[in-house]
Amino acid sequence: SQRAESAIFLREYMPQDEALYKRLLMAERHPKVLVLGSSRTMQLSAPMVGESGTEFLNAGGLINTIGDLEQVLSGTAAERHPPVILLGVDFWWFNDEWPGEARALVADAAFNWRAHVAAARRVTIRPVLLWSLIGAPAAGDTGRIGISAWRTGSGFRPDGSLRQTHALPATAEQWTFVDRESPPVIDRIRKGNRTFAVGPDISQARVDRFSSLLGALHEKGIRVAAFAPPFSSEAYQVLTTDKRYRDLLREFRASMARVCRERSVPFVDATDLRSLGLDDRYLFDGFHAAETFHLHLIKRWLDSDATLEALLPRARQIVEQLMSAKTTNFWYAEIEGGDRRP
């Protein structure tokens, strides 16, 4: 269980669907602040905006299509909608070559006896592993959930955010960009693989669906702050010059700026990091930003929207302190009680 501080999450040894568990957490909790988006939003954490883990939930990873967003929002009872939604928007949601409907979630293996038998076999045939699990620290001790997190240091926190533990460069000269995705994001773009399926034009129908969602949330009194996550400079250069993508990305950026303006949603277009005065050192890979980037993101949201600042009264002070702290680097900022550094 992600709630039990004494539990060891055994999902490394049986089928798992992170999106399913995020949906279960959403149904169980009633957070004040909800993060929605793909894996590119997972670095936003409760301490960054001055909220407790019970008032904040990062449901990043749930949304990979416009249909996913519609399903999540329509499936949440009106009285349980959070006052604040922080939303990461990916350009492929609006590409007709990418699925537009909600994906199906796999059944929870926790209720499948065969999955438990298979997991037990994997553990018991390795006595050393079994004994190590018996002595493994619980999530309440490490701040991270699960066996993999205990073994590697990287994993989900109870607030739903993802803690990465990449070793810090020893010198300033060693702070250079490395794409840690496999295959690298730039290779996916050049080959038109996965989320970079080639589609020359943006889908206006999907833009209209997105606009309708923002309008419905506004009518319910929910404050949405949106952003387009960044790409590495190499990835951005190809996306803006390759004829297979350039119109799609340009139209996406223009449409998001227009729709968010019409719906009174503060929007930060971070597609090009240089427009924010940042560079590739703030990235873990070709399209996942590190934690410190999100401090700059939050500050821009607060600077542009007084309503959001009133709803997050502790956020500005925390962000400004962290951005000026000597312990803050391109990836991590040390937040008191927040488990920020590896």
C-alpha positions as CSV (number, residue, x, y, z in Angstrom):
1,S,0.0,0.0,0.0
2,Q,1.2,3.5,-0.7
3,R,-0.4,4.7,2.5
4,A,1.2,2.2,5.0
5,E,4.5,3.5,6.3
6,S,5.5,0.1,7.4
7,A,4.8,-1.6,4.0
8,I,7.1,-2.8,1.3
9,F,5.6,-2.3,-2.1
10,L,6.2,-5.6,-4.0
11,R,5.2,-4.4,-7.5
12,E,8.7,-5.0,-8.9
13,Y,7.8,-8.7,-8.9
14,M,4.3,-8.6,-10.3
15,P,2.4,-6.8,-13.1
16,Q,2.0,-3.1,-12.4
17,D,0.4,0.0,-13.9
18,E,1.5,3.2,-12.4
19,A,-1.5,5.0,-14.0
20,L,-3.8,2.6,-12.2
21,Y,-2.3,3.4,-8.8
22,K,-2.4,7.1,-9.4
23,R,-6.1,6.7,-10.2
24,L,-6.6,4.8,-7.0
25,L,-4.8,7.5,-5.0
26,M,-7.0,10.2,-6.6
27,A,-10.1,8.3,-5.6
28,E,-8.9,7.9,-2.1
29,R,-7.5,11.4,-1.4
30,H,-9.0,14.8,-1.6
31,P,-6.0,17.0,-2.3
32,K,-6.0,20.8,-2.5
33,V,-3.4,20.7,-5.3
34,L,-3.5,18.1,-8.1
35,V,-0.8,17.6,-10.7
36,L,-1.9,16.1,-14.0
37,G,0.1,15.2,-17.1
38,S,2.5,12.7,-18.5
39,S,5.7,11.5,-16.8
40,R,7.1,15.0,-17.7
41,T,5.2,16.4,-14.7
42,M,6.4,14.0,-12.0
43,Q,9.1,16.2,-10.5
44,L,6.6,18.6,-9.0
45,S,6.3,17.8,-5.3
46,A,4.4,19.0,-2.3
47,P,7.2,21.0,-0.5
48,M,7.8,23.1,-3.7
49,V,4.4,24.8,-3.2
50,G,4.4,24.7,0.6
51,E,1.7,22.0,0.9
52,S,1.7,18.8,2.9
53,G,1.7,15.4,1.3
54,T,-2.0,15.0,2.3
55,E,-3.0,18.2,0.5
56,F,-1.0,17.6,-2.6
57,L,-1.1,14.7,-5.1
58,N,1.1,14.3,-8.1
59,A,-0.8,12.2,-10.6
60,G,1.8,12.6,-13.3
61,G,1.8,9.7,-15.7
62,L,-2.0,9.5,-15.9
63,I,-2.4,11.7,-18.9
64,N,-0.9,10.7,-22.3
65,T,-3.9,11.5,-24.5
66,I,-6.6,14.2,-24.6
67,G,-9.0,11.3,-23.9
68,D,-7.1,10.4,-20.7
69,L,-7.6,14.0,-19.5
70,E,-11.3,13.9,-20.3
71,Q,-11.7,10.6,-18.5
72,V,-9.9,11.6,-15.4
73,L,-11.7,14.9,-15.0
74,S,-15.2,13.5,-15.8
75,G,-14.6,10.5,-13.6
76,T,-13.9,12.7,-10.5
77,A,-17.0,13.6,-8.6
78,A,-17.7,17.4,-8.6
79,E,-17.4,17.7,-4.9
80,R,-13.9,16.1,-5.0
81,H,-12.4,18.3,-7.6
82,P,-9.3,20.1,-6.1
83,P,-9.2,23.9,-6.0
84,V,-5.9,23.9,-7.9
85,I,-4.8,21.8,-10.9
86,L,-1.2,22.1,-12.2
87,L,-1.3,20.7,-15.8
88,G,1.5,19.7,-18.1
89,V,0.4,19.6,-21.7
90,D,2.2,17.6,-24.4
91,F,2.0,18.5,-28.1
92,W,1.3,14.9,-29.2
93,W,-2.1,15.0,-27.6
94,F,-3.1,17.2,-30.5
95,N,-1.6,15.0,-33.2
96,D,-4.1,12.8,-35.1
97,E,-1.4,10.2,-35.6
98,W,-1.4,9.7,-31.8
99,P,-4.4,8.1,-30.0
100,G,-7.0,10.6,-29.0
101,E,-9.1,8.4,-26.6
102,A,-8.4,7.3,-23.1
103,R,-6.2,4.2,-22.7
104,A,-7.5,1.1,-20.9
105,L,-6.0,0.4,-17.5
106,V,-4.8,-3.1,-16.7
107,A,-6.4,-5.0,-13.9
108,D,-4.7,-4.7,-10.5
109,A,-2.4,-7.7,-10.0
110,A,-2.9,-7.4,-6.3
111,F,-6.3,-9.1,-6.7
112,N,-5.0,-11.8,-9.0
113,W,-3.8,-14.9,-7.1
114,R,-1.6,-16.0,-10.0
115,A,0.4,-12.8,-9.9
116,H,1.0,-13.4,-6.2
117,V,2.2,-17.0,-6.8
118,A,4.5,-15.8,-9.6
119,A,5.9,-13.1,-7.3
120,A,6.4,-15.5,-4.5
121,R,8.3,-17.9,-6.7
122,R,10.7,-15.1,-7.9
123,V,11.5,-14.2,-4.3
124,T,11.8,-17.6,-2.7
125,I,14.1,-19.0,-5.3
126,R,16.6,-16.3,-4.3
127,P,17.2,-16.7,-0.6
128,V,19.6,-13.8,-0.5
129,L,16.9,-11.6,-1.9
130,L,14.3,-12.9,0.5
131,W,16.5,-12.1,3.5
132,S,17.3,-8.7,2.2
133,L,13.5,-7.9,1.8
134,I,12.9,-8.9,5.4
135,G,15.4,-6.2,6.5
136,A,14.4,-3.6,3.9
137,P,13.4,-0.2,5.2
138,A,9.8,0.9,4.8
139,A,8.5,3.9,2.9
140,G,8.1,5.8,6.1
141,D,11.9,5.5,6.7
142,T,13.1,6.3,3.2
143,G,10.4,8.7,1.8
144,R,10.2,6.5,-1.3
145,I,7.9,3.6,-2.0
146,G,8.9,0.1,-3.1
147,I,11.7,-2.4,-3.5
148,S,13.1,-0.8,-6.6
149,A,13.2,2.6,-4.8
150,W,15.0,1.0,-1.9
151,R,17.6,-0.6,-4.2
152,T,18.2,2.2,-6.6
153,G,17.3,5.3,-4.5
154,S,14.9,6.5,-7.2
155,G,11.2,6.1,-6.8
156,F,7.8,7.5,-6.0
157,R,7.2,9.5,-2.8
158,P,3.9,9.2,-0.9
159,D,2.7,12.5,-2.5
160,G,3.0,10.9,-6.0
161,S,6.1,12.8,-7.1
162,L,9.1,11.0,-8.4
163,R,12.5,11.2,-6.7
164,Q,15.5,10.8,-9.0
165,T,19.0,10.2,-7.5
166,H,21.4,10.8,-10.3
167,A,25.0,11.3,-9.0
168,L,25.9,15.0,-9.1
169,P,28.8,16.2,-11.2
170,A,31.9,16.8,-9.2
171,T,32.9,20.1,-10.8
172,A,31.1,22.9,-12.6
173,E,32.8,21.9,-15.9
174,Q,31.1,18.4,-15.6
175,W,27.6,19.9,-15.7
176,T,26.9,18.9,-19.2
177,F,23.7,17.5,-20.7
178,V,23.3,13.7,-21.0
179,D,20.1,12.1,-22.4
180,R,19.4,9.3,-20.0
181,E,16.3,8.0,-21.9
182,S,16.7,4.7,-23.8
183,P,16.5,5.1,-26.7
184,P,17.5,8.8,-26.5
185,V,14.7,11.3,-27.2
186,I,16.5,12.7,-30.2
187,D,16.6,9.3,-31.8
188,R,12.8,8.9,-31.3
189,I,12.2,12.2,-33.0
190,R,14.4,11.5,-36.0
191,K,12.8,8.1,-36.5
192,G,9.2,9.3,-35.8
193,N,8.8,6.7,-33.0
194,R,6.4,6.6,-30.1
195,T,5.0,10.0,-29.1
196,F,6.8,11.5,-32.1
197,A,4.6,9.8,-34.7
198,V,4.7,12.1,-37.7
199,G,1.7,14.3,-38.2
200,P,1.9,17.6,-40.1
201,D,-1.0,19.5,-38.7
202,I,-2.5,20.1,-35.3
203,S,-6.0,18.6,-34.7
204,Q,-8.4,21.5,-34.2
205,A,-11.0,19.1,-32.9
206,R,-8.7,18.1,-30.1
207,V,-7.8,21.7,-29.4
208,D,-11.6,22.4,-29.0
209,R,-11.9,19.4,-26.7
210,F,-9.1,20.8,-24.5
211,S,-10.7,24.3,-24.5
212,S,-14.0,22.8,-23.4
213,L,-12.3,21.0,-20.5
214,L,-10.7,24.3,-19.3
215,G,-14.0,26.1,-19.6
216,A,-15.8,23.4,-17.5
217,L,-13.1,23.6,-14.8
218,H,-13.3,27.4,-14.8
219,E,-17.1,27.2,-14.3
220,K,-16.5,24.9,-11.3
221,G,-14.2,27.5,-9.7
222,I,-11.1,25.3,-10.2
223,R,-7.8,27.2,-10.8
224,V,-5.8,25.6,-13.5
225,A,-2.1,26.6,-14.2
226,A,-0.7,24.9,-17.4
227,F,2.7,24.5,-19.0
228,A,4.3,22.9,-22.0
229,P,7.3,21.0,-20.7
230,P,10.7,21.6,-22.2
231,F,12.9,19.7,-24.7
232,S,16.6,19.6,-24.9
233,S,18.1,22.2,-27.3
234,E,19.0,19.5,-29.9
235,A,15.5,18.0,-29.7
236,Y,13.9,21.5,-29.9
237,Q,16.1,22.4,-33.0
238,V,14.9,19.3,-34.9
239,L,11.3,19.7,-33.9
240,T,11.3,23.3,-35.1
241,T,13.2,22.7,-38.4
242,D,12.2,19.2,-39.6
243,K,9.2,19.7,-42.0
244,R,7.5,16.6,-40.4
245,Y,7.1,18.4,-37.1
246,R,7.6,22.2,-37.4
247,D,4.1,23.1,-38.3
248,L,2.6,20.8,-35.7
249,L,4.8,22.2,-32.9
250,R,4.3,25.8,-34.0
251,E,0.5,25.4,-34.2
252,F,0.5,23.7,-30.8
253,R,2.3,26.5,-29.1
254,A,0.1,29.2,-30.7
255,S,-3.1,27.2,-29.9
256,M,-2.2,26.6,-26.3
257,A,-1.3,30.3,-25.7
258,R,-4.6,31.3,-27.3
259,V,-6.9,28.8,-25.5
260,C,-5.3,29.4,-22.1
261,R,-5.6,33.2,-22.6
262,E,-9.3,32.8,-23.5
263,R,-10.0,30.6,-20.5
264,S,-8.0,32.8,-18.1
265,V,-5.5,30.0,-17.4
266,P,-1.9,31.0,-16.7
267,F,0.3,29.3,-19.2
268,V,4.1,28.9,-19.4
269,D,5.5,27.8,-22.7
270,A,8.7,26.1,-21.7
271,T,9.2,24.2,-25.0
272,D,12.3,26.2,-25.6
273,L,14.3,26.5,-22.3
274,R,16.2,29.5,-23.5
275,S,13.0,31.5,-23.5
276,L,13.1,31.1,-19.7
277,G,16.7,32.0,-19.4
278,L,17.6,28.3,-18.7
279,D,19.5,25.6,-20.6
280,D,20.0,21.9,-21.0
281,R,21.6,21.5,-17.6
282,Y,18.2,21.7,-16.1
283,L,17.1,18.4,-17.8
284,F,17.6,14.8,-16.9
285,D,17.1,13.8,-20.5
286,G,15.7,15.0,-23.8
287,F,12.3,15.8,-22.5
288,H,12.2,15.4,-18.7
289,A,13.1,18.5,-16.7
290,A,14.8,18.1,-13.3
291,E,13.3,19.4,-10.1
292,T,15.0,22.9,-10.1
293,F,13.3,23.8,-13.4
294,H,10.0,23.5,-11.7
295,L,10.9,26.2,-9.2
296,H,11.3,28.6,-12.1
297,L,8.0,27.3,-13.5
298,I,6.1,27.9,-10.3
299,K,7.6,31.4,-9.9
300,R,6.4,32.3,-13.4
301,W,2.9,31.0,-12.6
302,L,2.8,33.1,-9.4
303,D,4.1,36.2,-11.1
304,S,1.4,36.0,-13.8
305,D,-1.6,35.0,-11.6
306,A,-2.6,36.6,-8.3
307,T,-5.5,34.1,-7.8
308,L,-3.1,31.2,-7.9
309,E,-0.7,32.9,-5.5
310,A,-3.6,33.5,-3.1
311,L,-4.5,29.8,-3.3
312,L,-0.8,28.8,-2.7
313,P,0.2,31.4,0.0
314,R,3.4,29.7,1.0
315,A,4.7,28.9,-2.5
316,R,6.4,32.2,-3.4
317,Q,8.5,32.4,-0.2
318,I,9.7,28.8,-0.5
319,V,10.5,29.1,-4.2
320,E,12.4,32.4,-3.8
321,Q,14.4,30.9,-0.9
322,L,15.3,27.8,-2.8
323,M,16.2,29.6,-6.0
324,S,18.8,31.7,-4.1
325,A,20.0,29.0,-1.8
326,K,23.7,27.8,-2.1
327,T,22.5,24.2,-1.9
328,T,20.4,24.5,-5.0
329,N,22.0,23.1,-8.2
330,F,20.7,22.5,-11.7
331,W,18.8,19.4,-10.7
332,Y,18.0,19.6,-7.0
333,A,17.1,22.0,-4.3
334,E,17.2,21.1,-0.6
335,I,13.8,21.6,0.9
336,E,13.5,21.2,4.7
337,G,11.6,18.0,5.4
338,G,11.3,17.4,1.6
339,D,14.0,14.8,0.8
340,R,15.4,16.8,-2.1
341,R,18.8,15.5,-2.7
342,P,20.4,12.1,-3.4
